[in-house]
Every structure is written in structure tokens, then in C-alpha cells.
């Protein structure tokens, strides 16, 4: 008889670059990976729609403390648009609400893409996970209730057209956090004189990580536990864009006890007028966490540290 005893959860820390499959939510993908790794604590960094695939960094244990820095990172997506058809969700999951002949030339589509390069304003779609009074917007949308959404500023760094074969068009978008590609696709089509919805979306980059570095759930499932563990990246990969400083053990102890430690010259932390966090390492190169720098004294103060056991 097979034992029904569940294997215990593990105190695991690190970052896994998951290639999320189509048809599952980000949270479902997270829980699948968490069970596979038997991790006590896990979180993902940036929601992907169920129909979207691609790069979904998953943080285990201590890495969850630094996940926010990846949420704020720029991203890149490959998208396929179906021109001439609009849906109520902006993607292939929704009901068709407009179906018009496609009379768009490639030059007009190129011109539309050029208009949206730079800092633009975008209204989040109703079919999104944004919360209103504790409920996601898509819950209101499914009930036929329209909620006023706050317009937000985003930045589109690049739009490359990979193919233009009406009624389909393929694009690659490099953008800031908070960009809704479904909304961008609708806006592009409108500017080109038609309507559109997404039929495919794949996240290919985030914060310098590439889709080529990621792993599918099926590939992970075929590995041994030791092989899977070897694929985890260290917690500090999430904050590699921040400046670093190395401290002596007595200074690290002060930080861990909530005390300030030695002053750091302004040039090490000044970034466009904002004093950024610094990565802290011990003399043995182990990652300690993040500190802030007090503007008046230059002294360092703990911002978010690895637990003593993990460090």
C-alpha cells in the first residue's frame, strides 16, 4: 500500500525563472512549482494572464523579501494581434463585440506604433486583476459593472513589427512596469483605423532575465530534487541593478540589531537625485541584504535584510 504521508515543506531560498504555460493563472503556476520544490514560502513577481505564456520569476523563502525590485523592472513581450475584431476582454478569451473589414496598410500600422513610443497615458482594462474595494476589476466586469479607472503613465521604449499579414500582426514591445499589452494593442489598432484583440502574448524579458534562461514545469518535473535545486538563482539576482558595498562583520552585526553603521560617500548612492538602496555583502561575499543611506550623516541603516540563519 502506498503511504499517504506528505513530504515536509523545506526552508528553501532562491529564484526560479519559470516559463509559464498557456491556460493557467500565475497563482496556479506558482502553487504547482511550490509543491514541486516543497517550499515553505513562495511568491511570483508580476502577474501574467492565463492565456499569456513566458517568463515568470518565482521567489522562494528569503528571496520574497526582494521581489518588489523585480516588479518595478522593465519588461518585453511578443504579441500577436488579430486586426478587425475586438473582444470585451481585449484577448481571445472574450466575446467578439466588433467585427469589421481590415483595410489597414503596413505603413499605417507602422505609423501607429511610432505614435505610442515614449511616455504615454494608459487606462487599465476592466478585465484585469487590479483591485477596487478589495475585489479585482474582472469580477465587476463579469457582473456587467463598469468601474472608473485612474489613468496611469507608462513608458513604451520600443515596438518592433515582426510580421504584418492581415488580419494578423506580430509585434515585440519593450515597456515599463504596469503596461497592459491588451490595451496597447487596442489603442494601436484604433490609431491605425481599425480594431483588434490579442490572440497570443509571451513575456520574453524582465529585469535583464531572458526567456531562454527559464524552465517549464514539465521539464522541472523530470529532474531530481538536487537537479531542480541547482537551477535556483541566488536571492541577490533580484537587486543586481543596485550599487553594492562590503562591510566588516561588526558593522553587519550592528545592522542586524537595528543600529546604523559607517558612513558611505554620497557618490556611491546618488542616482538622479534619489538616494537608492545599496546591496550589502560580508567580507566572505555572502549577501546580507539592502540598506538605505541617511542623507544628513551618510550612515547606513537596515532596509531589508536576509534572516540571520539564511545569511
Beta strands, then each sheet from edge to edge (+ up, - down):
strand 1: 14-20
strand 2: 42-44
strand 3: 53-60
strand 4: 75-83
strand 5: 85-87
strand 6: 96-99
strand 7: 118-123
strand 8: 131-132
strand 9: 135-136
strand 10: 151-165
strand 11: 168-175
strand 12: 196-206
strand 13: 209-210
strand 14: 244-246
strand 15: 261-263
strand 16: 270-271
strand 17: 274-275
strand 18: 278-281
strand 19: 287-293
strand 20: 299-305
sheet 1: 1+ 3- 2+
sheet 2: 1+ 3- 12- 4+ 11- 10+ 7-
sheet 3: 1+ 3- 12- 13+
sheet 4: 5+ 6-
sheet 5: 8+ 9-
sheet 6: 14+ 18+ 19- 20+ 15-
sheet 7: 16+ 17-
end
